[in-house]
Amino acid sequence: MENLIEVRNLTKIYTAENIFSKEENFSTLALNNVSLSIKKGEILGLVGESGSGKSTLGNCVLRLLQPTRGEILYKGENIMSFDKKKLINFRRSAQIIFQNPYSSLNPKMKIKDILEEPLIIHKMENKKEREERIFKVIELTGLNKDGLNRFPHEFSGGQRQRIAIARALVLEPEFIVADEPVSALDVSIQAQILNLLKDLKEELNLTYLFISHDLNVVRYLCNNVAIMNRGEIVEYGEIESIFNNPQNEYTKTLLSAIPVI
């Protein structure tokens, strides 16, 4: 199966101005020469502790952040060299689900407007077609049409995350970065959202980069896993192989921290 996404030697350095010295700035190496690939139809889990560089990598893959150096290939083309037209097409094909459903939805917009906004931005002019697309994703994500004229604060955390998933799907993408999409939810709701993501993957033939710090969640959902530590991929392979026979000491430490009932 062909690679949908390929990351080659990606490095990201954050710099901040030193207010005490104009000659010296602070810098942080967030990603250090990271390489990985995601095949079409795959769910790749990206695991590591907070600050390991997971979200930075996810944002770079979508070109929401500009890497310091390296390449990100989408269907064999480097997205860093895309012109405006190609980048717009890429934006339709690649979407993100953010971690916190309480902050990722505009509190001043009704749900219908939140879901319609991407369609307007990408110039779907026909209002009837926009409504049909919205009704379709509402049904896919298990939401009720009656809630379209309500505001985000009128929904629970799980319902808000379903709305965020619907917003990601409304442009009919083929690749989604899911940045810890269940970590802010109750455990009982987490299972519902994970099952929804799994069903959507099968129904719509989606490809995911699934970012998480929960190894049990990753094992349930993903085909392959990449373990990150301090901005580097320290282990990468099939999920069961990594769980049953980890080679890296950091991976072994993560696995040993999983609660055993």
Backbone as JSON, one array per atom type, in Angstrom:
{
  "sequence": "MENLIEVRNLTKIYTAENIFSKEENFSTLALNNVSLSIKKGEILGLVGESGSGKSTLGNCVLRLLQPTRGEILYKGENIMSFDKKKLINFRRSAQIIFQNPYSSLNPKMKIKDILEEPLIIHKMENKKEREERIFKVIELTGLNKDGLNRFPHEFSGGQRQRIAIARALVLEPEFIVADEPVSALDVSIQAQILNLLKDLKEELNLTYLFISHDLNVVRYLCNNVAIMNRGEIVEYGEIESIFNNPQNEYTKTLLSAIPVI",
  "N": [[0.85, -1.2, 0.0], [0.49, 2.25, -0.78], [2.32, 5.14, 0.49], [0.62, 7.7, 2.14], [1.29, 9.94, 3.64], [4.53, 11.16, 4.2], [7.23, 11.75, 6.25], [10.3, 13.33, 6.35], [13.33, 13.56, 7.89], [12.66, 15.66, 9.7], [12.92, 18.71, 11.4], [12.32, 20.92, 14.08], [12.79, 23.98, 15.51], [12.1, 26.04, 18.16], [12.24, 29.48, 18.76], [12.82, 32.17, 21.01], [12.74, 35.57, 21.99], [15.26, 36.98, 23.98], [14.68, 39.05, 26.54], [16.46, 40.31, 28.13], [18.87, 40.38, 26.87], [19.88, 41.5, 23.81], [21.5, 40.22, 22.06], [21.36, 37.53, 22.44], [19.23, 34.83, 22.03], [16.61, 32.61, 23.19], [16.35, 29.13, 22.54], [14.58, 26.16, 21.61], [14.74, 22.77, 20.94], [12.36, 21.15, 19.4], [11.62, 19.13, 17.6], [13.68, 16.62, 16.34], [15.21, 15.7, 13.64], [13.19, 13.92, 12.61], [11.65, 11.1, 11.15], [9.08, 9.39, 9.43], [6.39, 7.35, 8.12], [3.05, 7.23, 6.8], [0.72, 5.04, 5.76], [-1.88, 4.86, 3.29], [-5.12, 4.56, 4.58], [-4.26, 3.7, 7.03], [-3.94, 3.74, 10.66], [-1.84, 5.51, 12.46], [-0.32, 5.52, 15.53], [0.93, 8.02, 17.68], [3.0, 8.36, 20.29], [3.93, 9.58, 23.5], [5.33, 11.34, 26.33], [4.11, 14.44, 27.84], [5.31, 17.31, 26.2], [7.05, 16.03, 24.52], [7.02, 16.47, 21.83], [4.95, 15.69, 20.21], [2.5, 17.03, 19.42], [3.6, 19.19, 18.08], [4.75, 17.89, 15.89], [2.41, 16.89, 14.66], [1.16, 19.32, 13.96], [3.04, 20.37, 12.2], [2.93, 18.5, 10.13], [0.5, 19.14, 8.98], [1.08, 21.58, 8.04], [0.51, 23.7, 9.67], [2.35, 24.65, 11.33], [5.58, 25.92, 10.61], [8.25, 23.96, 9.74], [11.72, 23.87, 10.79], [13.63, 22.62, 9.2], [13.67, 19.95, 6.73], [11.43, 17.55, 5.13], [7.98, 17.17, 4.17], [5.94, 14.96, 2.75], [3.07, 14.65, 0.78], [1.23, 12.38, -0.8], [3.5, 11.97, -2.32], [4.37, 14.54, -2.96], [6.05, 17.45, -1.88], [4.79, 19.28, 0.7], [5.73, 21.66, 1.64], [6.49, 23.13, -0.5], [4.22, 23.84, -1.79], [2.11, 25.9, -3.79], [-0.33, 28.6, -3.46], [-2.81, 27.62, -4.46], [-2.48, 24.81, -4.51], [-2.05, 24.42, -1.81], [-4.52, 25.13, -0.7], [-6.11, 23.07, -1.73], [-4.87, 20.94, -0.43], [-5.52, 21.58, 2.21], [-8.23, 20.98, 2.22], [-8.11, 18.25, 2.06], [-6.78, 17.38, 4.29], [-7.28, 17.39, 7.69], [-7.81, 18.46, 11.15], [-8.43, 17.26, 14.47], [-8.84, 18.75, 17.46], [-7.49, 18.69, 20.85], [-8.99, 19.7, 23.07], [-12.33, 19.97, 23.48], [-13.68, 22.06, 24.59], [-12.39, 24.42, 24.12], [-11.86, 24.48, 21.43], [-14.01, 25.1, 19.87], [-15.82, 27.84, 18.64], [-17.34, 29.88, 20.96], [-19.27, 31.77, 20.38], [-20.56, 31.13, 18.12], [-23.2, 29.43, 16.43], [-23.87, 25.89, 16.14], [-24.5, 25.08, 13.54], [-23.36, 27.17, 12.05], [-20.67, 26.84, 12.7], [-20.11, 24.41, 11.45], [-20.67, 25.07, 8.86], [-18.89, 27.03, 8.15], [-16.23, 26.09, 7.18], [-17.02, 25.16, 4.65], [-17.91, 27.45, 3.36], [-15.54, 28.94, 3.33], [-14.05, 27.37, 1.61], [-15.4, 27.82, -0.66], [-17.89, 26.59, -1.39], [-20.57, 27.28, -2.96], [-23.3, 26.78, -3.24], [-26.08, 26.85, -1.28], [-27.93, 24.86, -0.6], [-26.49, 22.52, -1.09], [-24.53, 22.82, 0.84], [-26.05, 22.57, 3.18], [-26.93, 19.92, 2.89], [-24.49, 18.57, 3.09], [-23.8, 19.22, 5.71], [-25.91, 18.01, 7.16], [-25.31, 15.4, 6.55], [-22.82, 14.89, 7.85], [-23.59, 15.34, 10.45], [-25.31, 13.21, 10.9], [-23.5, 11.09, 10.56], [-21.82, 11.41, 12.75], [-23.41, 10.99, 14.91], [-24.99, 12.98, 16.02], [-27.75, 15.26, 16.76], [-30.02, 16.8, 14.56], [-31.61, 18.77, 15.6], [-30.01, 20.22, 17.26], [-28.56, 22.05, 15.83], [-28.99, 24.79, 15.87], [-28.13, 25.6, 18.29], [-25.72, 26.66, 20.83], [-22.18, 26.0, 21.53], [-21.8, 25.82, 24.38], [-24.05, 24.64, 25.3], [-23.83, 21.96, 25.13], [-22.55, 18.72, 26.14], [-19.18, 17.58, 27.02], [-18.49, 15.3, 25.48], [-20.36, 15.48, 23.4], [-19.57, 17.9, 22.28], [-17.06, 17.18, 21.3], [-17.84, 15.43, 19.31], [-19.02, 17.28, 17.61], [-16.74, 18.7, 16.89], [-15.41, 16.68, 15.5], [-17.25, 16.33, 13.42], [-16.95, 18.81, 12.17], [-14.34, 18.51, 11.22], [-14.79, 16.57, 9.32], [-16.46, 17.66, 7.41], [-15.51, 18.71, 5.04], [-14.9, 16.52, 3.64], [-12.34, 15.07, 3.98], [-9.32, 13.04, 3.49], [-7.29, 12.5, 5.19], [-6.59, 12.73, 8.63], [-5.42, 14.44, 11.46], [-5.54, 13.52, 14.7], [-5.4, 14.99, 17.6], [-4.81, 13.99, 20.59], [-7.65, 13.37, 21.1], [-9.43, 12.37, 23.0], [-8.55, 12.78, 25.55], [-9.47, 14.81, 27.22], [-11.9, 13.99, 28.08], [-14.45, 12.17, 29.97], [-13.93, 8.78, 31.07], [-15.89, 6.9, 30.28], [-17.07, 8.21, 28.15], [-14.92, 8.46, 26.48], [-14.59, 5.92, 25.31], [-16.83, 5.8, 23.62], [-16.23, 7.82, 21.74], [-13.83, 6.88, 20.67], [-14.71, 4.51, 19.45], [-16.4, 5.67, 17.59], [-14.53, 7.07, 15.97], [-13.17, 4.89, 14.95], [-15.2, 3.57, 13.5], [-15.81, 5.56, 11.62], [-13.42, 5.67, 10.22], [-13.44, 3.24, 8.85], [-15.81, 3.46, 7.36], [-15.46, 5.76, 5.8], [-13.02, 5.46, 4.69], [-10.68, 6.6, 5.89], [-7.5, 8.04, 6.87], [-5.44, 8.17, 9.69], [-3.38, 10.17, 11.82], [-2.83, 9.51, 14.98], [-2.56, 11.05, 17.91], [-1.42, 10.55, 21.19], [-1.1, 10.0, 24.75], [-1.78, 7.77, 25.99], [-1.27, 4.49, 26.15], [-2.9, 2.22, 26.13], [-5.2, 3.08, 24.77], [-4.08, 3.62, 22.27], [-3.23, 1.06, 21.54], [-5.68, -0.18, 21.21], [-6.78, 1.16, 19.03], [-4.93, 1.62, 16.91], [-2.84, 0.7, 14.04], [-0.05, 0.78, 13.67], [2.71, 2.12, 15.62], [4.49, 4.99, 16.78], [7.01, 5.87, 18.97], [7.74, 8.67, 20.85], [10.32, 10.68, 22.25], [11.64, 13.42, 23.76], [11.63, 14.92, 21.36], [12.42, 13.1, 19.43], [11.97, 10.14, 17.41], [12.0, 7.19, 19.01], [11.31, 4.55, 18.86], [9.62, 2.46, 16.53], [7.04, 0.84, 14.84], [5.01, -2.14, 14.21], [2.03, -2.4, 16.15], [1.52, -4.56, 17.99], [3.98, -5.82, 18.01], [5.63, -3.87, 19.16], [4.45, -3.67, 21.69], [4.71, -6.28, 22.71], [7.39, -6.88, 22.46], [9.32, -4.71, 23.2], [12.1, -2.63, 22.3], [13.49, -0.35, 23.01], [14.62, 1.47, 25.88], [13.11, 3.58, 26.89], [10.58, 3.08, 25.81], [10.04, 0.68, 27.12], [9.83, 1.65, 29.72], [7.54, 3.29, 29.5], [5.61, 1.31, 28.92], [5.71, -0.21, 31.23], [4.48, 1.45, 32.98], [1.78, 1.24, 32.57], [-1.32, 0.71, 34.07], [-2.16, -2.34, 35.69], [-4.85, -4.52, 35.92]],
  "CA": [[0.0, 0.0, 0.0], [1.32, 3.45, -0.93], [2.36, 6.11, 1.58], [-0.14, 8.94, 1.96], [2.13, 10.96, 4.26], [5.9, 10.75, 4.51], [8.01, 12.8, 6.93], [11.72, 13.04, 6.17], [14.35, 14.35, 8.59], [11.99, 16.9, 10.11], [13.45, 19.38, 12.59], [11.64, 22.15, 14.43], [13.4, 24.7, 16.62], [11.38, 27.24, 18.6], [13.13, 30.53, 19.29], [12.15, 33.26, 21.73], [13.65, 36.69, 22.24], [15.72, 37.22, 25.34], [14.41, 40.46, 26.82], [17.58, 40.86, 28.89], [20.04, 40.5, 26.01], [19.49, 41.53, 22.4], [22.41, 39.39, 21.28], [21.17, 36.11, 22.75], [17.84, 34.36, 22.08], [16.39, 31.26, 23.7], [15.89, 28.18, 21.52], [14.2, 24.82, 22.08], [14.67, 21.78, 19.87], [11.11, 20.41, 19.6], [11.7, 17.93, 16.76], [15.08, 16.43, 15.96], [15.48, 14.76, 12.56], [12.13, 12.91, 12.69], [11.19, 10.49, 9.9], [8.07, 8.34, 9.54], [5.45, 7.32, 6.99], [1.69, 6.78, 7.11], [0.12, 4.46, 4.56], [-3.29, 5.15, 3.07], [-5.99, 3.66, 5.32], [-3.61, 3.31, 8.29], [-4.0, 4.6, 11.84], [-0.54, 5.51, 13.12], [-0.32, 6.12, 16.85], [2.12, 8.78, 18.06], [2.91, 8.28, 21.74], [5.03, 10.15, 24.27], [4.89, 12.17, 27.44], [3.91, 15.85, 27.52], [6.54, 18.0, 25.85], [7.94, 15.19, 23.7], [7.01, 16.96, 20.44], [3.87, 15.04, 19.43], [1.6, 18.03, 18.8], [4.41, 19.96, 17.12], [4.85, 17.07, 14.68], [1.09, 16.9, 14.02], [0.92, 20.64, 13.35], [3.94, 20.51, 11.04], [2.42, 17.65, 9.05], [-0.6, 19.87, 8.34], [1.62, 22.88, 7.7], [0.05, 24.74, 10.59], [3.63, 25.18, 11.8], [6.65, 25.84, 9.61], [9.43, 23.3, 10.31], [13.01, 24.54, 10.55], [14.15, 21.94, 8.01], [13.08, 18.64, 6.48], [10.39, 17.46, 4.11], [6.72, 16.48, 4.46], [5.38, 14.59, 1.46], [1.68, 14.21, 0.69], [1.12, 11.69, -2.1], [4.76, 12.12, -3.04], [4.71, 15.95, -3.19], [6.47, 18.18, -0.68], [3.79, 20.32, 0.98], [6.4, 22.92, 1.93], [6.68, 23.86, -1.75], [2.92, 24.07, -2.41], [1.64, 27.27, -3.99], [-1.59, 28.88, -2.76], [-3.88, 26.75, -4.96], [-2.22, 23.45, -4.03], [-2.2, 24.41, -0.36], [-5.96, 25.13, -0.44], [-6.57, 21.7, -1.98], [-4.34, 20.12, 0.67], [-6.31, 21.89, 3.41], [-9.49, 20.23, 2.13], [-7.84, 16.81, 2.17], [-6.15, 17.08, 5.58], [-7.94, 18.15, 8.74], [-7.35, 18.17, 12.51], [-9.35, 17.26, 15.62], [-8.03, 19.23, 18.57], [-7.61, 17.96, 22.12], [-9.96, 20.21, 24.03], [-13.57, 20.38, 22.82], [-14.22, 23.25, 25.24], [-11.72, 25.62, 23.6], [-11.66, 24.42, 19.97], [-15.23, 25.57, 19.2], [-16.11, 29.25, 18.92], [-18.53, 29.93, 21.82], [-20.23, 32.76, 19.89], [-21.16, 30.63, 16.87], [-24.08, 28.28, 16.51], [-23.25, 24.69, 15.58], [-24.68, 25.12, 12.08], [-22.38, 28.1, 11.5], [-19.35, 26.23, 12.88], [-19.96, 23.38, 10.43], [-20.8, 25.67, 7.52], [-17.77, 27.94, 7.89], [-15.23, 25.54, 6.26], [-17.6, 25.05, 3.31], [-17.92, 28.8, 2.79], [-14.14, 29.3, 3.08], [-13.6, 26.63, 0.43], [-16.2, 28.29, -1.8], [-19.05, 25.82, -1.79], [-21.5, 28.39, -3.08], [-24.69, 26.35, -3.21], [-26.52, 26.73, 0.1], [-28.59, 23.57, -0.43], [-25.43, 21.51, -1.0], [-23.89, 22.99, 2.15], [-26.95, 21.99, 4.17], [-26.89, 18.47, 2.73], [-23.21, 18.11, 3.62], [-23.88, 19.35, 7.17], [-26.8, 16.95, 7.65], [-24.62, 14.12, 6.39], [-21.82, 14.69, 8.91], [-24.33, 15.25, 11.71], [-25.78, 11.83, 11.01], [-22.33, 10.22, 10.71], [-21.19, 11.56, 14.07], [-24.37, 10.65, 15.96], [-25.6, 14.18, 16.6], [-29.15, 15.51, 16.42], [-30.23, 18.01, 13.76], [-32.27, 19.8, 16.41], [-29.01, 21.0, 17.98], [-27.78, 22.9, 14.94], [-29.18, 26.21, 16.19], [-27.67, 25.83, 19.65], [-24.32, 27.09, 20.97], [-21.36, 24.94, 22.12], [-21.92, 25.67, 25.83], [-25.27, 23.88, 25.6], [-23.55, 20.54, 24.91], [-21.57, 18.08, 27.01], [-17.86, 17.45, 26.42], [-18.53, 14.28, 24.43], [-21.11, 16.02, 22.25], [-18.72, 18.92, 21.65], [-16.02, 16.53, 20.51], [-18.52, 14.95, 18.11], [-19.16, 18.45, 16.75], [-15.39, 18.96, 16.35], [-15.17, 15.63, 14.5], [-18.09, 16.67, 12.27], [-16.31, 19.94, 11.48], [-13.18, 17.98, 10.49], [-15.25, 15.71, 8.23], [-17.41, 18.3, 6.52], [-14.86, 18.94, 3.74], [-14.64, 15.18, 3.1], [-10.9, 14.84, 3.87], [-8.89, 11.64, 3.54], [-6.28, 12.38, 6.25], [-6.94, 13.5, 9.82], [-4.59, 14.41, 12.65], [-6.35, 13.53, 15.92], [-4.44, 15.39, 18.64], [-5.35, 13.59, 21.9], [-9.06, 13.77, 21.01], [-10.28, 11.86, 24.09], [-7.89, 12.95, 26.85], [-10.21, 15.76, 28.05], [-13.25, 13.44, 28.28], [-14.63, 11.09, 30.94], [-13.53, 7.47, 30.53], [-17.03, 6.26, 29.61], [-17.28, 8.93, 26.89], [-13.77, 8.16, 25.64], [-14.86, 4.69, 24.55], [-17.78, 6.13, 22.55], [-15.53, 8.62, 20.72], [-12.87, 5.98, 20.01], [-15.48, 3.64, 18.56], [-16.86, 6.51, 16.49], [-13.39, 7.28, 15.08], [-12.89, 3.61, 14.29], [-16.26, 3.34, 12.51], [-15.65, 6.55, 10.55], [-12.26, 5.27, 9.44], [-13.85, 2.16, 7.95], [-16.89, 3.9, 6.47], [-15.03, 6.82, 4.89], [-11.66, 5.13, 4.23], [-9.82, 7.67, 6.38], [-6.16, 7.77, 7.38], [-5.26, 8.99, 10.89], [-2.25, 10.26, 12.74], [-3.53, 9.57, 16.25], [-1.61, 11.47, 18.95], [-1.94, 10.18, 22.51], [-0.13, 9.55, 25.77], [-2.4, 6.58, 26.58], [-0.88, 3.34, 25.34], [-4.04, 1.32, 25.98], [-6.02, 3.65, 23.71], [-3.34, 3.43, 21.01], [-3.26, -0.36, 21.2], [-7.04, -0.5, 20.77], [-7.2, 1.85, 17.8], [-3.93, 1.85, 15.87], [-2.13, -0.4, 13.37], [1.37, 0.95, 13.98], [2.94, 3.14, 16.64], [5.8, 5.64, 16.87], [7.24, 6.35, 20.33], [8.53, 9.9, 20.84], [10.94, 11.13, 23.49], [12.5, 14.59, 23.58], [11.69, 15.36, 19.98], [12.93, 12.08, 18.53], [11.3, 8.84, 17.36], [12.94, 6.23, 19.6], [10.9, 3.21, 18.43], [8.6, 2.62, 15.49], [6.74, -0.45, 14.25], [3.67, -2.67, 14.4], [1.59, -2.17, 17.52], [1.7, -5.73, 18.84], [5.42, -6.05, 18.11], [6.17, -2.91, 20.14], [3.93, -4.0, 23.02], [5.18, -7.58, 23.17], [8.84, -6.99, 22.45], [9.92, -3.37, 23.06], [13.56, -2.64, 22.23], [14.05, 0.86, 23.59], [14.39, 1.55, 27.33], [12.02, 4.53, 27.15], [9.35, 2.34, 25.5], [9.84, -0.26, 28.24], [9.37, 2.44, 30.88], [6.14, 3.66, 29.25], [4.77, 0.11, 29.03], [5.68, -0.65, 32.64], [3.64, 2.38, 33.74], [0.37, 0.97, 32.3], [-1.94, 0.02, 35.21], [-2.59, -3.72, 35.47], [-5.96, -4.87, 36.8]],
  "C": [[0.88, 1.25, 0.0], [1.25, 4.35, 0.3], [1.5, 7.32, 1.22], [0.67, 10.12, 2.47], [3.51, 10.38, 4.52], [6.66, 11.95, 5.07], [9.48, 12.41, 6.85], [12.6, 14.05, 6.91], [13.81, 15.7, 9.06], [12.58, 17.44, 11.42], [12.67, 20.67, 12.82], [12.3, 22.75, 15.66], [12.56, 25.94, 16.91], [12.4, 28.24, 19.15], [12.28, 31.61, 19.96], [13.17, 34.33, 22.06], [13.99, 36.78, 23.72], [15.59, 38.71, 25.65], [15.55, 41.13, 27.57], [18.84, 41.06, 28.05], [19.61, 40.42, 24.55], [20.35, 40.6, 21.55], [22.15, 37.9, 21.46], [19.68, 35.77, 22.85], [17.79, 32.95, 22.67], [15.92, 30.36, 22.55], [15.6, 26.83, 22.15], [14.07, 23.9, 20.87], [13.45, 20.9, 20.13], [11.08, 19.11, 18.82], [13.13, 17.81, 16.25], [15.19, 15.31, 14.93], [14.48, 13.59, 12.56], [11.75, 12.41, 11.3], [10.16, 9.41, 10.2], [7.19, 8.39, 8.3], [4.11, 6.77, 7.44], [1.06, 6.3, 5.8], [-1.36, 4.82, 4.47], [-4.15, 4.1, 3.79], [-5.44, 3.23, 6.67], [-4.0, 4.25, 9.42], [-2.65, 4.47, 12.54], [-0.67, 6.22, 14.45], [1.0, 6.82, 17.12], [2.06, 8.99, 19.56], [4.14, 8.91, 22.38], [4.48, 11.0, 25.39], [4.7, 13.62, 26.99], [5.27, 16.51, 27.26], [7.48, 17.21, 24.97], [7.96, 15.61, 22.24], [5.89, 16.41, 19.59], [3.01, 16.06, 18.7], [2.34, 18.89, 17.79], [4.52, 19.2, 15.81], [3.52, 17.06, 13.92], [0.8, 18.21, 13.31], [1.82, 20.89, 12.14], [3.44, 19.71, 9.85], [1.29, 18.32, 8.29], [-0.19, 21.25, 7.85], [0.93, 24.02, 8.47], [1.24, 25.39, 11.28], [4.65, 24.99, 10.69], [7.85, 25.14, 10.24], [10.7, 24.07, 9.98], [13.69, 23.95, 9.33], [13.52, 20.56, 7.9], [11.98, 18.71, 5.45], [9.16, 16.75, 4.66], [6.05, 16.22, 3.12], [3.95, 14.12, 1.62], [1.46, 13.67, -0.71], [2.35, 11.96, -2.97], [5.2, 13.54, -3.3], [5.02, 16.64, -1.88], [5.52, 19.35, -0.42], [4.43, 21.67, 1.28], [6.6, 23.76, 0.67], [5.35, 24.16, -2.45], [2.66, 25.56, -2.62], [0.26, 27.42, -3.34], [-2.7, 27.92, -3.17], [-3.71, 25.32, -4.44], [-2.43, 23.36, -2.52], [-3.68, 24.4, 0.03], [-6.53, 23.72, -0.65], [-6.1, 20.74, -0.89], [-5.14, 20.34, 1.94], [-7.65, 21.16, 3.41], [-9.27, 18.76, 2.43], [-7.3, 16.41, 3.54], [-6.71, 17.99, 6.66], [-7.42, 17.72, 10.12], [-8.51, 18.17, 13.49], [-8.5, 17.64, 16.82], [-8.38, 18.51, 19.88], [-8.81, 18.4, 22.95], [-11.23, 20.69, 23.34], [-14.19, 21.62, 23.44], [-13.59, 24.53, 24.68], [-11.6, 25.63, 22.08], [-12.88, 24.86, 19.18], [-15.51, 27.01, 19.61], [-17.41, 29.36, 19.72], [-19.62, 30.88, 21.32], [-20.94, 32.31, 18.62], [-22.08, 29.46, 17.15], [-23.43, 27.09, 15.79], [-23.36, 24.67, 14.06], [-23.63, 26.01, 11.43], [-20.96, 27.55, 11.6], [-19.09, 25.21, 11.77], [-19.99, 23.96, 9.01], [-19.58, 26.5, 7.16], [-16.69, 27.34, 6.97], [-15.74, 25.45, 4.82], [-17.62, 26.4, 2.61], [-16.49, 29.23, 2.42], [-13.63, 28.62, 1.81], [-14.58, 26.77, -0.75], [-17.21, 27.27, -2.31], [-20.23, 26.78, -1.8], [-22.97, 27.99, -2.87], [-25.14, 26.07, -1.77], [-27.17, 25.38, 0.38], [-27.56, 22.45, -0.28], [-24.71, 21.6, 0.34], [-24.74, 22.34, 3.24], [-26.93, 20.47, 4.1], [-25.61, 17.88, 3.32], [-23.23, 18.16, 5.15], [-24.76, 18.25, 7.76], [-26.13, 15.58, 7.58], [-23.63, 13.88, 7.53], [-22.47, 14.63, 10.29], [-24.79, 13.82, 11.95], [-24.61, 10.87, 11.26], [-21.75, 10.26, 12.12], [-22.18, 11.36, 15.22], [-24.96, 11.84, 16.69], [-27.03, 14.36, 16.1], [-29.27, 16.82, 15.64], [-30.85, 19.14, 14.57], [-31.26, 20.69, 17.13], [-28.24, 21.98, 17.12], [-27.9, 24.39, 15.26], [-28.82, 26.52, 17.65], [-26.19, 26.21, 19.65], [-23.51, 25.99, 21.68], [-21.56, 24.73, 23.62], [-23.16, 24.87, 26.24], [-25.06, 22.37, 25.44], [-22.54, 20.03, 25.93], [-20.23, 17.98, 26.28], [-17.83, 16.44, 25.28], [-19.26, 14.76, 23.19], [-20.29, 17.09, 21.52], [-17.63, 18.28, 20.8], [-16.61, 15.9, 19.24], [-18.71, 16.09, 17.1], [-17.81, 18.78, 16.09], [-15.03, 17.93, 15.28], [-15.98, 15.91, 13.24], [-17.49, 17.82, 11.47], [-15.11, 19.47, 10.66], [-13.6, 17.19, 9.26], [-16.01, 16.44, 7.14], [-16.83, 18.58, 5.14], [-14.49, 17.63, 3.05], [-13.13, 14.94, 2.9], [-10.58, 13.35, 3.81], [-7.85, 11.41, 4.64], [-6.66, 13.28, 7.42], [-5.87, 13.32, 10.9], [-5.53, 14.54, 13.86], [-5.41, 13.77, 17.09], [-5.05, 15.16, 20.03], [-6.84, 13.9, 22.0], [-9.95, 13.28, 22.15], [-9.71, 12.15, 25.47], [-8.64, 13.91, 27.78], [-11.6, 15.25, 28.43], [-13.27, 12.39, 29.38], [-14.35, 9.75, 30.26], [-14.67, 6.81, 29.76], [-17.3, 6.9, 28.25], [-16.12, 8.66, 25.93], [-14.03, 6.96, 24.74], [-15.81, 4.97, 23.38], [-17.08, 6.87, 21.4], [-14.52, 7.76, 19.96], [-13.58, 5.06, 19.03], [-16.01, 4.41, 17.35], [-15.73, 6.74, 15.48], [-13.06, 6.02, 14.29], [-13.92, 3.33, 13.19], [-16.13, 4.29, 11.32], [-14.48, 6.19, 9.63], [-12.65, 4.2, 8.41], [-14.85, 2.66, 6.91], [-16.41, 4.89, 5.41], [-13.62, 6.6, 4.34], [-10.67, 6.23, 4.61], [-8.45, 7.13, 6.79], [-5.93, 8.71, 8.56], [-3.8, 9.02, 11.35], [-2.88, 10.51, 14.1], [-2.52, 9.84, 17.36], [-2.21, 11.19, 20.32], [-0.79, 9.93, 23.47], [-0.62, 8.26, 26.43], [-2.14, 5.37, 25.69], [-2.02, 2.35, 25.14], [-4.96, 1.78, 24.85], [-5.37, 3.4, 22.35], [-3.39, 1.97, 20.58], [-4.63, -0.78, 20.67], [-7.31, -0.01, 19.35], [-6.22, 1.7, 16.63], [-3.36, 0.56, 15.27], [-0.66, -0.4, 13.75], [1.53, 2.07, 15.0], [4.36, 3.68, 16.54], [5.92, 6.21, 18.28], [8.17, 7.55, 20.27], [9.08, 10.2, 22.22], [11.89, 12.27, 23.16], [12.72, 14.95, 22.12], [12.2, 14.34, 18.98], [12.03, 10.84, 18.54], [12.3, 7.8, 17.87], [12.57, 4.78, 19.26], [9.67, 3.33, 17.53], [8.32, 1.26, 14.88], [5.3, -0.87, 14.48], [3.29, -2.66, 15.88], [1.86, -3.37, 18.43], [3.17, -6.06, 19.04], [6.04, -5.14, 19.17], [5.71, -3.28, 21.54], [4.53, -5.29, 23.57], [6.69, -7.7, 23.26], [9.5, -5.63, 22.25], [11.45, -3.45, 23.12], [14.19, -1.46, 22.97], [13.69, 0.96, 25.08], [13.24, 2.5, 27.67], [10.66, 3.86, 26.89], [9.03, 1.37, 26.64], [9.33, 0.47, 29.48], [7.91, 2.85, 30.72], [5.21, 2.45, 29.45], [4.65, -0.36, 30.47], [4.79, 0.24, 33.5], [2.15, 2.15, 33.5], [-0.23, 0.22, 33.49], [-2.41, -1.38, 34.83], [-3.69, -4.06, 36.46], [-5.85, -6.34, 37.19]]
}
